[in-house]
Each structure stands twice: as structure tokens, then as C-alpha cells.
């Protein structure tokens, strides 16, 4: 008795499947709307803005997954200031590596009046997260120069890749030691997971730090991941690691690098 209705049913299903407005995409479909290659665009702006500056002031923050309202408030707080050159997001924009999570966070961070770059966090590597991150923000290992300070930004989320590839990428680090070497005198190394934290490949922690110490004028290292603000001289050699809080706790670091050294401050909002 249902046989006469089969053509009608098939027509309805074809219409339904062909309508983009009626079917939601799978959350792990890497279908990107809006801006892509965000880091590259903002790095060009940072380098132009900070060219020839002897003092730079920047913000580090991280772990904004789930905390969209707090991140929006953070953006509002930074936009009230007129002394910040750029922002470094320390990673974990997403909670589950879902495409829309990255897009929502991008759209919030794009409201900043200053340029920003975003690192990749361990949650950003889940599902198709790395693929989405690459499409929206770019390569997980990148660098830029602000003033005469080189910022080396790294993927250190080794455990998410089950040792399937070398993380941290020492080949990248070796290249960065000499790349554009005439353009910088100081270095800051930024990552999501610090050495000796749970997601880092701690078999190579000391090797990693040995590379860090070879960079000209190493100032300090920044990280996020652990959802509380703290700082530690991890290798007892004077090179400090500064860990940013999660956005839930409404604070961020401000660093000022001058010819004489650097200062840091934790700001609550």
C-alpha cells in the first residue's frame, strides 16, 4: 500500500538533503566560513606596527574554551587600553576540536583593536581540530619579530599525537635559531604546554630547554594549559616560564620588554 508514495518520499528526501539551511553539518566537518590564515595576516600587522620600536608591550592569555562570555569581556578590557601592541592566545580555543568552536573564538578575538596570534592547544588537536586550526590560523609552529624581539611559537602537545611525529619540532627550532638572525637580539618562546607538564614529551624536556638557551637574548618562555596563573624557574638557570590562567578566572599577563630587560604584571578584570 505504500508503494505509490515511494516517488513522493524520494523527492522529499532529495529536497531535504539538498537544502543547506535544513541540514546541519557534522561538527568535525572542516568547512570554514570567514577569515582564514589569521596568524599570517596579524603577524604582518604586528611586524609593521612594531618595526623600529625599542620597547614593546604585549598580553598573554589562553584556555578560552567554553568561556565565550569571559573571552568577550577580555577583548573589551584590552580594547579600553592604548598601550598594548599585540596579544598572544596560548591555545585551547576549542574544547573538543569542533570546527564551530574555532570559528566562534576567532570571531570574538577578531574584535580586538590590536592584532593577535593563536597557538595550538591540546584540546585543539582533538578530532579534526588540527586540520581546522591550520585552515583558520595556520601552521602550529610559527615565529614573528616585534621590534628586535623574536617570538618563537610552538606546538608542544606531544601526547595528543601518541609519538607519531616529533613534538616539539626540533628541526623547526634549529631553523629558527638562524632564520632572520640579523633582525633580532632577543627571544621569547611561547607554547601551550610547558616542559614537565602532562602533555609535554618529557623524555626530551632537557633537550628542548637546551635549544631554548641557544636563542639570542632569551628573555623568558610563556605557556598556558594548567588553568591557573603561576611562574617558575623550571630548569633553575634563570630562564622563567610564565603560565597564563584560563579565561574563566578573568586575568591575563602583560609583558613589557625594554632595552634594559622586562617587566610583567597580572591584570584581573
C-alpha positions in Angstrom: 0.0 0.0 0.0 2.9 2.4 0.5 4.3 1.7 -3.0 2.6 4.7 -4.6 4.2 7.0 -2.1 7.8 6.0 -2.8 8.4 8.6 -5.5 7.0 11.3 -3.3 9.2 10.2 -0.4 12.3 10.1 -2.5 11.6 13.5 -3.9 11.1 14.9 -0.3 14.4 13.3 0.9 16.3 14.7 -2.1 14.9 18.1 -1.4 15.8 17.9 2.3 19.4 16.7 1.6 19.9 19.4 -1.0 18.9 22.2 1.4 21.9 23.7 3.3 19.5 25.6 5.6 17.8 22.4 6.7 20.7 20.1 7.5 23.5 21.0 10.0 27.0 19.8 9.1 28.8 17.3 11.1 30.7 19.1 13.9 34.0 17.8 12.6 33.5 18.8 9.0 36.3 21.3 8.3 34.1 23.8 6.4 35.4 27.3 7.1 33.4 30.5 6.8 35.1 33.8 7.2 38.7 34.7 7.6 41.5 32.1 7.2 45.3 32.3 7.8 44.6 34.6 10.7 48.1 34.4 12.2 49.8 35.3 8.9 47.6 38.4 8.5 48.1 39.5 12.1 51.9 38.8 12.1 52.3 41.2 9.1 50.5 43.8 11.1 52.5 43.2 14.3 55.8 43.4 12.5 54.8 46.6 10.7 53.4 48.1 13.9 56.5 47.3 16.0 59.2 47.9 13.4 62.0 50.0 15.0 60.3 50.0 18.4 62.7 49.7 21.3 60.0 48.9 23.8 57.1 46.5 23.2 54.2 45.6 25.4 52.1 42.6 24.8 49.5 40.4 26.5 49.4 36.6 27.0 46.3 34.6 27.8 44.9 31.2 27.0 42.4 28.4 27.5 39.3 30.2 26.4 37.4 27.0 25.6 33.8 27.1 26.8 34.3 30.6 28.3 33.0 32.7 25.5 31.4 35.5 27.6 34.6 35.8 29.6 36.7 36.0 26.4 34.4 38.7 25.0 34.9 40.6 28.3 38.7 40.2 28.0 38.5 41.6 24.5 36.6 44.6 25.8 39.2 45.1 28.6 42.1 45.1 26.1 40.2 47.5 23.8 40.0 50.0 26.6 43.8 50.2 26.7 46.0 52.1 24.3 49.4 50.7 25.4 49.2 47.1 24.1 51.0 46.2 20.8 49.6 42.7 20.4 48.1 39.6 22.1 49.3 36.0 22.2 46.5 33.4 22.8 48.2 30.5 24.4 46.0 27.8 22.9 42.9 25.7 23.7 40.3 27.8 21.9 38.2 24.7 21.5 37.1 22.0 24.0 36.5 19.1 21.6 38.3 20.2 18.3 34.9 21.1 16.8 35.0 23.4 13.8 32.5 25.9 15.1 34.4 26.3 18.4 37.4 27.7 16.4 35.1 30.0 14.4 33.3 31.3 17.4 36.6 32.0 19.2 38.1 33.6 16.0 35.2 35.9 15.7 35.5 37.0 19.3 39.2 37.6 19.1 38.8 39.4 15.8 37.0 42.1 17.8 40.4 43.1 19.3 41.6 46.5 18.3 45.2 45.1 18.3 46.5 42.1 16.3 46.7 38.7 17.9 48.2 35.3 17.2 46.8 32.0 18.4 48.8 28.9 19.4 47.5 25.4 19.2 46.5 23.7 22.5 46.0 20.1 23.3 42.2 20.3 23.1 42.6 22.0 19.7 44.2 18.7 18.5 41.2 16.6 19.1 39.1 15.2 16.3 39.7 17.3 13.2 40.9 20.2 15.4 44.4 20.3 14.0 43.1 20.5 10.4 40.7 23.3 11.4 43.4 25.1 13.3 45.6 25.0 10.2 42.9 26.3 8.0 41.8 29.1 10.3 45.1 30.1 11.9 48.0 28.5 10.0 50.9 26.3 10.8 51.1 25.2 14.5 54.8 26.2 14.6 55.5 29.8 13.6 57.5 32.9 14.5 57.5 36.6 14.1 59.6 39.6 15.1 58.3 42.6 17.1 60.9 45.3 17.4 64.1 43.3 17.7 62.4 40.5 19.7 61.8 37.2 18.0 58.7 35.2 19.2 59.0 31.5 18.6 55.6 29.9 18.9 55.4 26.1 19.2 53.2 23.1 19.2 54.2 21.2 22.4 51.1 19.0 22.7 53.0 15.7 22.2 50.6 13.3 24.0 47.8 14.2 21.6 49.9 12.7 18.8 51.0 9.5 20.6 54.6 10.0 19.4 53.5 9.7 15.8 55.7 12.7 15.0 58.4 14.7 16.7 56.8 17.3 19.0 58.4 19.7 19.8 59.7 20.0 16.3 63.5 20.3 16.8 64.1 20.8 13.1 61.9 23.9 13.2 63.7 25.2 16.3 67.1 24.7 14.6 65.9 26.7 11.6 64.6 29.5 13.8 68.0 29.9 15.6 69.4 31.4 12.4 66.4 32.5 10.3 66.4 36.3 10.1 69.3 36.3 12.6 70.2 39.9 11.7 66.8 41.2 12.7 66.6 40.2 16.3 68.7 40.4 19.5 66.2 39.0 22.0 63.9 36.0 22.0 60.6 34.8 23.7 59.5 31.2 23.3 55.7 30.6 23.6 53.9 27.3 23.8 50.7 25.8 25.2 52.2 23.1 27.4 55.4 23.7 29.3 58.1 21.1 30.0 57.2 18.7 32.8 53.5 19.2 32.4 51.3 16.2 31.5 51.0 16.8 27.7 54.7 17.5 27.1 57.1 14.8 25.8 59.2 14.9 29.0 61.7 12.5 27.6 63.1 15.4 25.7 62.4 18.2 28.2 66.1 19.0 28.8 66.9 18.7 25.1 64.1 21.2 24.4 65.4 23.6 27.0 68.9 23.3 25.7 67.6 24.6 22.3 65.8 27.4 24.2 69.0 28.6 25.8 70.7 28.8 22.4 68.4 31.6 21.2 70.0 35.1 21.3 69.0 37.1 24.3 66.4 34.6 25.6 64.1 36.6 27.8 61.6 34.1 29.1 59.1 31.4 28.0 55.3 31.6 28.1 52.7 28.8 28.4 49.1 28.2 29.4 47.2 24.8 29.8 47.1 24.4 33.6 44.2 26.8 34.3 46.0 28.9 36.9 48.5 31.7 36.8 52.0 30.9 38.1 55.6 31.3 37.2 58.6 29.0 37.7 62.3 28.8 37.0 61.8 25.3 35.7 65.4 24.4 35.0 67.0 26.5 37.7 69.1 28.5 35.3 67.3 31.9 35.5 65.0 31.4 32.4 61.5 31.9 33.7 58.4 30.2 32.5 55.2 32.2 32.9 51.9 30.3 32.7 48.7 32.1 31.8 45.3 31.3 33.5 42.1 30.2 31.8 39.6 32.8 30.8 37.2 31.5 33.4 39.3 33.2 36.1 39.4 36.5 34.3 43.0 37.6 34.2 45.9 38.0 31.8 49.6 38.7 31.7 51.1 42.0 30.5 54.8 41.9 29.5 56.9 44.9 28.7 60.3 44.3 27.1 62.7 47.3 27.1 66.4 47.7 26.3 67.1 47.2 30.0 65.1 44.0 30.5 61.5 43.2 31.0 58.6 43.6 33.4 55.4 41.5 33.9 52.1 42.1 35.6 49.0 40.0 36.1 45.8 42.0 35.4 42.4 40.9 36.7 39.2 42.1 35.1 
